[in-house]
Amino acid sequence: MRIDTRCSQAGTRRDPVTGAISLPIHHATTYAHPGLGSSTGFDYTRTSNPTRLALEETIAALHGGCRGFAFASGMAAIDAISRLFRPGDHLVLSDDLYGGTYRLFERLFRPLGLETTYVNTSDLRAVAKQIRPHTRALFVETPTNPTLKIADLRGLARLAHERGAWLIVDNTFMTPYLQRPLELGADIVVESATKYLGGHNDVLAGTIVVKSEALADSLAFIQNSIGAVLGPQDAWLLLRGIKTLHVRMDRHEGNARALAEWLKAHPRVSRVYYPGLPDHPGHAVHRAQASGWGGMIAFEVANNKWVPPILAHLRVITFAESLGGTESLITYPAVQTHADVPPDVRQRLGVTDSLLRLSVGLEHVEDLIQDLDQALALAASAQVEESARKVTC
Ligand SMILES: *Cc1c(COP(=O)(O)O)cnc(C)c1O
């Protein structure tokens, strides 16, 4: 079955009693035992819940993995993965990892003895150099946030497996519709389902899919032991979102491609990051491992003083954190997501004071273009007025 079909029928035809097309939301926390020593397959909702299970089976099928897990947030999912490791284990991670993931590893797990090294995971040789005898995993994002750097997942999987380590991929920006890391050799794929999988900025969730039974057993144990599971209502919302994932991703991407090209030609924009642009350094690698470019763009304006007036003048695009929903959002990474990163590191990662990140939504692309155009024009003229005032006094 093709992925579009799997998405549009996510959770469908699972209620043998009523035939309900939309999966019932099972709020029950506990389930009657048919007899001593027997079970319906559901005993207590932390361990398993019918609505959550439908979602977990859906996400596993979408990724072509062996089992899926749904958590209360993307961070709860990454926390569960962290607990596969022991003090003294070493991990090599992308140097421009999602800020919350960096915080989790550095502030919570490093003090418990987990060792971490951050490296540009677009550079296979640099990654190879950092692998030590006790390296247990590579943890990468591709494309990364916010400058959309691309890592070669097949190459990283080979490197990891040669050294007896796992490859773990945070696939939030792509979703299984555009990129399936397990098929490229990864062992674990994790997603903040809060973003594109949910797709409507109305549910916080995280998902994991693993390749092997052994990893599935370990994660099932961790999920049940800690209990940061996704509630049934939110599992249903996520299934509802997944039904339109393929349609939404195509539109996100169509809009993003048009916007990236428009931005690139704009005189007040000095740089555009979008993997779909042929001059993006990861263009070829990305094309070989994903079926689309996604809906995230970052761009630099020619003058960092224009940033506040641009954010103030946008009318269609909303200045807000997060990504992956139907409505376009713009963020200012240097101040929002990367405020804790030292300025020199920020500069090296390309997170300059003139960089803006766009999560391109599902609006008509001409409305998005007009909105950016008027905001850029107003920002530049406000700047002209300001310098004129300076000259006069
Ligand atoms: C948002 C995000 C997370 C964290 O997920 P939450 O659902 O917010 O907990 C992790 N990784 C990436 C790439 C993200 O964008």
The ligand as a Gaussian input file, in Angstrom:
#p B3LYP/6-31G(d) Opt

LIG

0 1
 C        9.786000      20.869000      18.524000
 C       10.906000      19.945000      18.311000
 C       11.271000      19.002000      19.298000
 C       10.570000      18.944000      20.646000
 O        9.252000      18.508000      20.534000
 P        8.065000      18.966000      21.526000
 O        6.885000      18.276000      20.933000
 O        7.995000      20.454000      21.485000
 O        8.422000      18.463000      22.886000
 C       12.315000      18.140000      19.009000
 N       12.986000      18.195000      17.844000
 C       12.664000      19.092000      16.884000
 C       13.450000      19.102000      15.615000
 C       11.637000      19.988000      17.081000
 O       11.335000      20.886000      16.132000

